[in-house]
Amino acid sequence: ATQPGQRRIAGTAGGSRQTPFWICPECGNMLHPKEDKVARQLKKECRNCNREDIAEMYLVHVNDMRPEGALTEAGADTITDPTLPRAQGTECLSCGHDEAVFFQAPMKSDEGMKLIFMCTKCAYRWKQ
C-alpha cells in the first residue's frame, strides 16, 4: 500500500529490477537524470552535447537487498566470461549439468583461498 502523495513505480511488484542505463542517441555518451522543478518532470541529460529528453519512468537507482537476486546477476556475467577456465565432467549439485567455470576467491582471513565452481547452466556456486 502506498501512502497519500506517493506513487507506486510500475514493475516493482516482483522480479528483479535494474538501474536504468540511458545512452544519448546523438553522441553515444551516458545520459544522467536531471530534475526539472518547474515542469515537475524527470529528464535525461547528456553532459557532452547537452541533449535533454523526458524520462520514461521515475526509477533512477535500484539497491536490491535480496541476496538471491545478486547471486543470479553476478552468475550470469561470470559464467559467460571467456577468460575463466572451464571444468568438464564436474557435476552441478543443483541441476546435474557437467560443465562449470572456476576461479579462486579469498575466504575468511584464516582460511586463505578456495576454488569456487559455478555451473554454466544454472549459475549454482560451490566451493572446493
N, C-alpha and C positions, 0 to 999 in steps of 0.2 A: 504494500500500500504506500502510495506517495503522500507526502504532506501537502497542505494547501500552499500554492505558489511554486511547487516543484513539478518538473516534468519527468516522465519516465523515458529513458533513452531506448529507442527501438532496438530490438535484438539482444536485450540483456537478460532475458528470462532464463536462458540456459546455453550451454555450449561455450566454446572458447571465443573470446574476442581478442582482437589485435589492435594495437595502437595504429591509427591510420598513418600512412606514409604517402604524402602527396608530391607529385613531380610537376614542375612547371612545363606546360606544353610548348612554350616559346623557346626557353633556353636549356631545359633539362635539369635545372637545379632543384633542390628541395624547397617546397613551399612550407611556410611557417604559419601557425594560427595567429590571427590578429583580431582583436575585438573592435567593432565599430559601435561606439557608445551611442552615437546619435541615432543610427538606424536600428540599434539593438540586434545586431547580427554578428555571427562569427564568420570571418573571412579567412581566406588562404592568401598569403602574401609571399611573393618571390623577392628576396633581398638582393638579387642580382639585377633583374630587369624591371623591378617594381610592379609587376603584374599583380592584380588583385582579383580574386573570384570569391563568390559566396560559397561557404562550406555546405556540403550536402547533409551533414549530420553534426551534432554537437559534441560528439566523442573526440577528445583530444589526446588523452593518455589512459592506458589501462595498466593497473597494477594488480595482476591476478595472484591472489594469495593461496590458491589451491595448488598443492604440490603435484597432483596428478597431471594437471594441465601443463605445468612447467616441464615435467619429465617428458611428456609426449612431444612438445615443441622442440626441446633440445634433442630428443632422439631422432626426429625427422631430419634435422640438419646433420647429425653425427653419422647416421647410417648411410647417407649419400656422399659423405666426404671421401673423395678418391685418394687422398693421401694416407688414409688409415689402412693398416694391414687387415686382411680378411682371413678368417679361420674357417676352413671347410671341415665338415664332419663333427662340428661342435653342436650338440643338440640343445635347442632352446627349451628351458623348463616350462615355459608358458604355452608355446604353440607347437613345439616339436620340429621347427624348421632347422636345417642343418648348416646354416651359414651365419657367421657373426663377424662384426668388426671388433677390434680390441685395441686398448690403449692403457697406459699406466696413469694412475692418479694417486696423489698423496692421500693417506688416511690420517687418523689421529697422529699426533706428534710422536708417540711411542711405537706406532705400528709400521712406519715407513711407507713404501709404495706398494700398491696392489695392482693386479691386472683386472681391468674392467672389460667384460664382454657385453656386446649389445647385439641382439638379434636383428638381422637385416629385414625381417618380415614384420615383426610386431613391436620392435624397439624395446623389448624387455631387457633389463640390465641385471647382470650378476657378477660377483667378484670371484677371483680365484687366487 
